Amino acid sequence: MAITRKTVHRRNFLKSTAAVGAAVSLPTIIPSSALGLDGAVAPSERIIVGGIGIGNRGNYDLGCFLQQSDVQFAAVCDIKETRRISVKKTVDEKHGNDNCAMYRDFRELLDRSDIDAVLIATGPNWHATAAINTALAGKDMYCEKPCTKNIAQSLALAETMRRTARIFQAGTQRRNLPHFAFACYLARSGKLGKLKKVYAHPAGMQAMTSGWLPAEPEPSKEVVDWDTYLGPAAWRPFNAKQLNGFHFEKGGGLVGGGVLEWGSHCVDLCQWAVGDCPPPIEYNAKQDNELVATYQDGCQLIFREKGWIPLGSCPVRFEGETGWVEAGDSGKMVLSSPELLAGRTVEEIGGYPATFHVRDFLDCVKSRSQPKGNAQAAARAHIACHAANVALFLNRQVKLNIDTMEFINDDEANRLRSEALREPWRI
């Protein structure tokens, strides 16, 4: 786990207390839970977690964290008072105490030296900014997707995690589901022959700019902190419809539609299938409900809305010279040949649960190894989505230099690589 000074002190305290007690022959009663007995996890081995922005998706993630015996959830931060109170109630009931602290400003949560890791489940507008601040505070994080608003943020996110050596897990939980993992293995290992095409389902391809809705009376900061909710996004008047759901917070500037929302899963799986290599170099305008992007080696990434085998949401398909595989959220796969299974039985887990992904993150917090949805992999998948979104918005082909991650000889496209962030939230 992330070793903090306080964690080391707890471990040393238990050892020194036992030694002193033995030396003076005093009767010492230590609860079995403090020693890790009777199936309990010793305090020195627990991961202390805080949460930022715990709404609908965040509550689901919170449940996955609370299922883990080595997690102690210590604090929640949210701009909504009702959510803070609700999460505290859930956590305190789980832990059997009244210790979960509540904050409106996430910086107060990050200032706590006892917190090892943070669940970031705000709206997408905040993901990268919160994640970078979390890393700079010396904490690991599980960050929901989409993780970034543009190409520049994707690069900043990956570089920050590299420089600070923090553990970052993007909420792309399908990387830890057996059938998706096996499908990607077939593609990466050459079992399908030379890979020719990988297909991602975008669940709607549209690109637009965000707008304003009519002003409504703004609640007090304690009830809803609208200014903090906007965070790095351009200011606009309070409107309850923009407070709930995604709306402008998909970008604040250029909005990603399904390309970014579903792409953060489906394109991420395609990127895993091609070996987590740099993103495609060429992106064409949408034609006949498809957008075709091409990798440096000629393999094509195809955003396709229709023509899928009915295998559930978030389908992907990988085609090689000698075989193909398609998978979806039902937990099932369809393969070009049963021989691709090579006698294996791949567990079918439908409904895309995040429990396995959360466990992968927690194990990596302890081992300091890279999780499946690490920052570098997430950045490359998101850059592919952002570049496709630029091609959609401009309705023409764009070409990406994968060394600089800038569009080649294209000032118009390069202006969409980033956006101005509102003070004081510049990265």
Beta strands, then each sheet from edge to edge (+ up, - down):
strand 1: 47-52
strand 2: 71-77
strand 3: 101-103
strand 4: 117-120
strand 5: 140-143
strand 6: 168-170
strand 7: 195-200
strand 8: 208-209
strand 9: 254-255
strand 10: 282-283
strand 11: 290-294
strand 12: 300-304
strand 13: 316-320
strand 14: 324-327
strand 15: 333-335
strand 16: 398-401
strand 17: 406-407
sheet 1: 3+ 2+ 1+ 4+ 5+ 6+
sheet 2: 15+ 14- 13+ 7- 12- 11+ 10- 16+ 17-
sheet 3: 8+ 9-
end
